[in-house]
Amino acid sequence: MPTLAPAIDANAREALAPTDGAAPTATLGSCKAQKRLRRILVHIDDASSAVLRLVSARTLAGVFDAGLLACYCTTPSAKWHALEVGLTLRGIDRCDEEDYARGRAAYDAFAQTCERLSDVDWLDLCGEPEQAFEREALYADYLVLQRPDRLNHVAGVSASFVDHVLVRSGRPAVVLPPRGVLRQMPRTVAIAWTESPAAARALASAMPLLREARNVHIIGCGEGAYSSVAGLAARLEARGSVPRSHILEDAGSDLGIPLLNCAARLGADLLVMGCFGHSQTRERVLGGASRTALDRAPMPLLVAH
């Protein structure tokens, strides 16, 4: 049965290269001792950028001494072909061989990337990708996902996969841009702050990262932004951070673009925010900060629904 070498492009090869000849490390402080994270679940599919998710998950797992579970989850080839032209028995056998080869290539990339980790597992899920992954996500502390490359979408999952997982699992997730990667822990973290349950959940999940960050920025907007940002700043200072506050003035109805521009100007390696405070349907039709950020953010996001 045919096997394929893992498709790793230039960006992925650079990400795989250890920093200074060693595995990715960061200042651990008290975080590693406290083991704030127990299990990081990373979604793996057939896209070449899946290895960037593995590298990012490896970074998080290494710093926080957390277990890593790589979950390979795609739609079987037979289903895609059946929807298009129908299949004969021979066609089904050929699709099975293709699926095996793609799965083997993904596993080889996983083994290469995570060989230095002690607590790491591989899981090959069957069934509908969204439902199967959402079920597994319920037992994870963090998810590592990636926004699909809409110009080259060959991942084997739907373009709405990330949205479905975020909403239905309720777990905090690091969402990478299409070619994004976390090779080391974020040094500059921006928090998009509103006094909402989703933003509070995102903030709580980001606290271990904030303690390790060199720079923390709070970005507020809308009515009551000054008081809410001041309140958060005081609470973060009490926990040892020294945040800087920023208010978006006259941002308009869609705060997404001003928010992303502000985070980029601040040099943020990570943007923390609640997502889908409004319904997904409303955000698709009228727009919204979370929809814009998930579609266009140039930096990784840490989001919670």
C-alpha positions in Angstrom: 0.0 0.0 0.0 1.5 3.4 -0.9 2.8 5.8 1.7 3.6 9.4 1.3 6.4 11.6 2.8 4.9 14.4 4.9 4.4 17.5 2.9 6.3 20.1 4.9 6.8 23.5 3.2 9.5 26.1 3.9 7.6 27.8 6.7 7.0 24.4 8.4 10.6 23.4 8.1 11.7 26.6 9.7 9.2 26.1 12.5 10.5 22.6 13.1 14.0 23.7 13.6 14.9 23.8 17.3 15.9 27.2 18.7 19.6 27.3 19.4 19.9 23.6 18.9 17.4 22.7 21.6 13.7 22.1 22.0 11.5 25.3 22.4 11.9 26.6 25.9 10.7 29.6 27.9 11.0 31.0 31.4 9.0 28.6 33.4 8.7 30.5 36.7 5.9 29.0 38.8 3.7 27.9 35.8 5.4 24.7 35.1 5.5 23.7 38.8 1.8 24.4 39.2 1.0 22.5 35.9 -1.8 24.8 35.0 -2.6 22.9 31.8 -3.2 19.2 31.9 -4.1 18.3 28.2 -3.7 20.2 25.0 -5.7 18.9 22.1 -4.5 19.8 18.6 -6.4 19.1 15.4 -4.5 17.4 12.6 -5.8 17.2 9.0 -4.3 16.8 5.5 -3.2 20.4 5.1 0.6 20.9 5.0 0.2 23.6 7.7 -1.0 21.0 10.2 2.7 20.7 11.2 2.6 24.3 12.3 -0.3 23.4 14.7 1.9 20.6 16.1 4.8 22.9 16.6 2.6 25.4 18.4 1.0 22.7 20.6 4.5 21.4 21.4 5.5 24.9 22.5 2.6 25.1 24.9 3.0 21.6 26.2 6.7 22.0 26.8 6.4 25.2 28.8 3.4 24.1 30.9 4.5 20.4 31.3 1.1 19.4 29.8 0.2 16.3 27.9 -0.4 16.7 24.2 -3.0 14.8 22.2 -2.8 15.1 18.4 -6.2 14.2 16.9 -6.3 13.3 13.2 -9.8 14.0 12.0 -10.8 14.4 8.3 -13.7 13.5 6.1 -13.0 10.2 4.3 -12.3 10.6 0.6 -15.1 8.2 -0.3 -17.7 10.6 1.0 -16.3 13.6 -1.1 -16.2 11.5 -4.2 -19.6 9.9 -3.6 -21.1 13.4 -3.4 -19.5 14.4 -6.7 -19.8 11.4 -9.1 -20.7 8.3 -7.2 -18.4 5.4 -6.5 -17.8 1.8 -7.6 -16.4 -0.8 -5.2 -13.0 -0.4 -6.9 -13.3 3.4 -6.4 -14.0 2.9 -2.7 -10.9 0.7 -2.4 -8.8 3.4 -4.1 -10.2 6.0 -1.7 -9.3 3.8 1.3 -5.7 3.6 0.0 -5.6 7.4 -0.4 -6.9 7.9 3.1 -4.4 5.5 4.5 -1.5 7.3 2.7 -2.7 10.7 3.9 -3.1 9.5 7.4 0.3 7.9 7.4 1.9 11.1 6.1 0.2 13.1 8.9 1.4 10.6 11.5 5.0 10.8 10.2 5.0 14.5 10.5 3.6 14.2 14.1 6.3 11.7 15.1 9.0 14.0 13.8 7.7 17.0 15.5 6.9 15.5 18.9 9.7 13.0 19.4 11.2 14.9 22.3 7.9 15.1 24.3 7.3 12.4 26.9 3.5 12.8 27.4 2.1 12.7 23.9 -0.5 10.6 22.1 -2.0 10.2 18.6 -5.7 9.6 18.1 -7.2 8.8 14.7 -10.9 9.6 14.9 -13.6 8.2 12.6 -16.9 9.8 11.7 -18.0 13.3 10.9 -15.0 15.5 11.7 -16.8 18.3 13.6 -18.8 16.0 15.8 -15.9 13.6 16.5 -13.5 16.4 17.4 -16.0 18.3 19.4 -16.6 15.2 21.6 -12.9 14.8 22.2 -12.5 18.6 22.9 -14.8 18.4 25.9 -12.1 16.6 27.8 -9.2 19.0 26.9 -7.9 22.1 28.7 -6.8 23.9 25.6 -7.4 23.4 21.9 -5.0 24.3 19.1 -6.8 25.0 15.8 -6.0 26.9 12.6 -7.9 29.1 10.4 -8.3 27.5 7.0 -6.4 28.8 4.0 -9.3 29.9 1.9 -7.1 30.1 -1.2 -5.8 26.6 -0.9 -8.3 24.6 1.2 -7.3 21.0 1.0 -7.5 20.0 4.7 -10.3 17.4 4.5 -12.6 19.4 6.8 -15.2 22.1 6.1 -14.3 25.7 6.1 -16.5 26.2 9.1 -14.8 23.6 11.2 -13.2 26.1 13.6 -16.4 27.9 14.2 -18.3 24.7 15.0 -15.7 23.5 17.4 -15.5 26.8 19.3 -19.2 27.1 19.8 -20.1 23.5 20.5 -17.2 22.4 22.7 -17.0 25.6 24.8 -13.3 25.1 25.3 -10.7 27.8 25.1 -8.6 27.6 21.9 -5.5 29.0 20.3 -6.5 29.7 16.7 -3.6 30.2 14.4 -3.7 32.2 11.1 -3.2 30.0 8.0 0.6 30.2 8.1 1.0 31.1 11.7 3.0 29.3 14.4 4.0 29.7 18.0 7.6 28.8 18.2 8.0 30.3 21.7 5.6 31.6 24.3 4.0 35.0 23.5 6.1 37.9 24.9 3.5 40.6 24.1 -0.1 39.7 24.8 -3.1 42.0 24.0 -6.5 41.5 25.6 -9.6 42.7 23.9 -11.7 43.5 26.9 -15.4 43.9 27.4 -17.3 43.0 30.5 -18.9 39.9 29.0 -18.9 36.2 30.0 -17.0 35.2 26.8 -14.3 37.7 27.4 -14.0 36.6 31.0 -13.6 33.0 30.0 -10.9 33.9 27.5 -9.1 36.0 30.1 -9.2 33.2 32.7 -7.8 30.7 30.2 -5.0 33.2 29.3 -3.8 33.9 32.9 -0.9 31.4 32.8 0.3 33.0 29.6 0.0 36.6 31.0 2.2 35.7 33.9 5.0 34.7 31.5 4.5 37.7 29.1 6.9 40.6 29.1 4.2 43.1 27.9 0.5 43.0 28.5 -1.9 45.4 26.8 -5.6 45.9 27.5 -7.7 47.2 24.6 -11.1 48.6 25.5 -13.8 50.0 23.3 -17.4 51.0 23.5 -19.5 52.5 26.3 -18.0 52.2 29.7 -14.6 51.1 28.3 -12.6 53.5 30.5 -13.9 52.1 33.7 -13.9 48.4 32.7 -10.3 48.6 31.4 -9.2 50.4 34.6 -10.9 47.7 36.7 -9.2 44.9 34.8 -5.8 46.7 34.9 -6.1 47.0 38.7 -6.9 43.3 39.0 -4.0 42.2 36.8 -1.6 44.4 38.7 -2.7 42.7 41.9 -1.6 39.4 40.3 1.8 40.7 39.3 1.3 42.0 35.7 1.9 45.6 34.7 -0.6 46.1 31.9 -0.9 49.1 29.6 -4.3 50.4 28.7 -5.7 51.5 25.3 -9.1 52.8 24.3 -10.5 52.6 20.8 -12.2 55.8 20.1 -15.0 56.1 17.4 -14.4 52.5 16.2 -17.8 52.2 14.5 -20.1 49.3 14.5 -17.5 46.7 13.5 -14.7 46.8 16.1 -12.8 44.0 14.4 -10.5 46.0 12.1 -9.6 48.7 14.6 -9.0 46.0 17.2 -6.7 44.1 14.9 -4.9 47.2 13.8 -4.3 48.2 17.4 -3.0 44.8 18.4 -0.7 44.8 15.4 0.7 48.2 16.3 1.4 47.0 19.8 3.4 44.1 18.4 1.1 41.5 19.9 2.2 37.9 19.6 -1.2 36.8 20.9 -4.7 38.4 21.1 -7.0 37.3 23.8 -10.7 37.8 23.3 -14.2 36.3 23.7 -15.9 35.2 20.6 -19.4 35.1 19.3 -20.9 37.3 22.0 -23.7 37.7 19.4 -25.2 34.8 17.5 -23.1 33.4 14.7 -25.9 34.2 12.2 -25.9 37.9 13.3 -22.1 38.1 13.0 -22.2 36.5 9.5 -24.8 39.0 8.3 -24.0 42.2 10.2 -20.3 41.6 11.0 -18.7 41.6 14.4 -15.3 41.7 16.1 -15.0 38.0 16.6 -16.0 37.2 13.0 -13.5 39.7 11.7 -10.7 38.5 14.0 -11.3 34.8 13.2 -11.3 35.6 9.5 -8.4 38.2 9.3 -6.2 38.2 12.4 -2.5 38.2 11.4 -1.5 36.9 14.9 -2.6 33.9 16.9 -5.8 34.3 18.9 -6.7 32.8 22.2 -10.5 32.7 22.2 -13.4 31.4 24.3 -17.1 31.3 23.6 
